[in-house]
Amino acid sequence: MSAAFPHIAPAAAPKAGEYEFIRQLVYRHSRINLGPDKAELVRNRVQKRLRALGLPDFESYCQVLNSPAGEQEVLALLDVISTNVTSFFREIDHFHYLTQVLLPALDKKLPRNEPVQIWSAACSSGEEPYSLALTLADYFSRKSERPWRVFASDISTRVLDVARKGIYRADKLHLPDPQILHTFFQKGTGQWEGYFRVKDSLREHVTFERLNLFEWPYPWKSKFQVVFCRNVMIYFDRPTQRQLVAHLSSQLEPEGFLFVGHAEGLVGFDHGLKNHRPSVYQLPKASR
């Protein structure tokens, strides 16, 4: 097998000072809180950046990060550090709750031409926002033809590239209804055999944008009835969680809903939201 680059042996784990530098840098730019036991994880994930740059060790890599030209490499570092575990209709009871409770209530409450707008605040490779789009498309095609839109953001440019394309391997498409595949996906042929692409008719309702959740203010021009920010806060310390919930709450319309992951909770700090049900919180009307 030919190689475009000379072989570079895997680098040793970062030394204590190098790891601390990377840990603090990641925290400062993303608020991801890498604990003292994550040096091996950092070694494994950052190896590809060392190979791409032709660097022999973490000392050299830290020098690049600390250089005047290091800003772009910080973005690449965040790309490889960010954990992107997701799937279509993950924690499916949230989608059932949308269909059975929230969307009927919103459809009844909102003026006829006012759109339903949902924000997937850490969208990874697109499975969550497309699941939301599938849910909204199916519901409003059957009920009222109300306009709707899904906004999706992530800190990782790498996963956003995947999300915008909307192409997924067939074995990753675990959908609750087989008819969804026929209605909303195109089957790949030739070199794309075994893949499916989200149809343009659905993708045109979804807007993707790179966004650091801690770079304030957010770019959105209007507020949302629903915000999904699931399985993200588990990577943050308590002060960061408090700040994030405050930012997300400010993007909700009065009586809007914030969905967090089942493994997460907003216990232990004052967030001003009503616990509507496990992992679902509502902004009180009096807050606006």
C-alpha positions, 0 to 999 in steps of 0.5 A, spaced: 500 500 500 502 506 498 502 512 502 502 519 501 506 521 507 512 518 511 510 513 516 509 516 523 509 512 529 504 513 534 506 519 539 506 517 547 501 520 551 501 527 553 506 529 559 502 532 565 504 539 563 502 538 555 495 535 557 493 540 562 495 545 557 490 542 552 485 540 557 485 548 559 484 550 552 479 545 550 475 548 556 476 555 555 473 554 547 468 549 549 467 548 556 468 541 555 470 539 562 476 533 561 478 530 567 484 528 570 483 521 568 482 523 560 489 523 558 489 517 554 482 519 551 486 525 548 492 521 546 487 517 542 483 522 539 488 527 537 493 522 534 490 524 527 491 531 528 499 529 529 499 525 523 495 530 519 500 535 521 506 531 521 508 532 528 512 527 532 509 528 539 504 532 543 510 537 545 510 539 538 502 539 537 502 544 543 507 549 540 502 549 534 496 550 538 500 556 542 502 559 535 499 565 532 496 561 527 494 556 532 486 558 532 484 554 526 488 548 529 484 549 535 477 548 531 480 542 529 482 539 536 475 541 538 472 537 532 476 530 534 475 531 542 467 532 541 463 526 543 458 525 537 454 519 539 447 519 536 442 515 532 435 517 529 430 517 534 434 517 540 430 517 546 424 516 542 419 517 548 421 525 547 418 524 539 412 521 542 411 526 547 412 531 541 407 528 537 402 526 542 402 532 547 406 538 545 405 539 537 397 538 538 397 544 543 402 548 539 397 547 533 391 549 537 395 555 541 399 559 535 396 563 530 394 559 523 400 562 519 405 562 525 411 557 524 413 552 529 420 552 530 425 547 534 432 548 535 437 542 536 442 545 539 448 540 539 446 536 533 452 532 531 451 528 524 444 530 523 440 524 526 437 528 531 434 534 527 432 530 521 428 526 526 425 532 529 424 534 521 421 527 520 416 528 526 414 535 524 413 533 517 409 527 518 404 531 523 403 537 520 402 533 513 396 530 517 393 535 521 394 542 519 399 544 513 402 549 518 409 552 516 415 549 521 422 549 521 428 546 524 434 549 526 441 545 528 447 547 530 454 544 533 461 546 535 464 541 530 465 543 523 466 535 521 460 533 523 456 539 520 459 537 514 456 530 514 449 533 517 448 537 511 449 532 506 444 528 509 447 521 507 447 515 512 448 508 511 442 503 511 444 499 517 444 506 521 437 508 519 433 505 525 427 508 524 420 507 528 416 506 521 419 503 515 414 507 511 419 513 513 424 510 509 420 510 503 417 517 504 423 521 506 429 518 503 432 516 497 436 510 496 443 510 493 445 506 487 452 505 484 458 507 489 452 509 494 449 502 494 447 501 501 446 508 503 440 513 503 440 520 503 434 525 506 430 528 500 431 535 499 423 536 500 425 535 508 432 537 508 430 544 505 426 545 512 433 544 516 438 549 517 445 547 519 450 552 523 456 552 526 455 555 533 459 554 540 454 554 545 458 559 550 459 564 545 454 569 546 449 572 543 446 567 539 445 568 532 438 566 532 433 572 529 427 569 533 425 564 539 423 557 539 417 553 542 422 547 543 429 547 544 433 540 544 439 540 548 440 532 550 446 528 552 451 535 552 451 537 559 454 531 562 460 533 559 460 540 563 461 542 570 455 545 574 457 552 573 457 551 566 451 547 566 447 553 570 450 558 564 448 554 558 441 553 561 440 560 562 442 561 555 438 556 552 432 559 556 433 565 553 431 563 546 425 560 548 418 563 547 414 564 553 411 557 556 416 554 551 420 547 552 427 545 553 428 537 552 435 534 556 437 527 555 435 522 560 441 521 563 441 529 565 438 533 570 437 540 572 437 538 579 442 542 584 441 549 581 436 554 580 434 555 573 427 558 573 424 552 569 418 548 571 420 540 571 414 538 566 416 531 566 423 527 567 428 531 562 422 536 559 422 543 562 418 548 561 419 556 561 414 559 565 409 565 562 411 569 567 418 569 566 417 573 559 
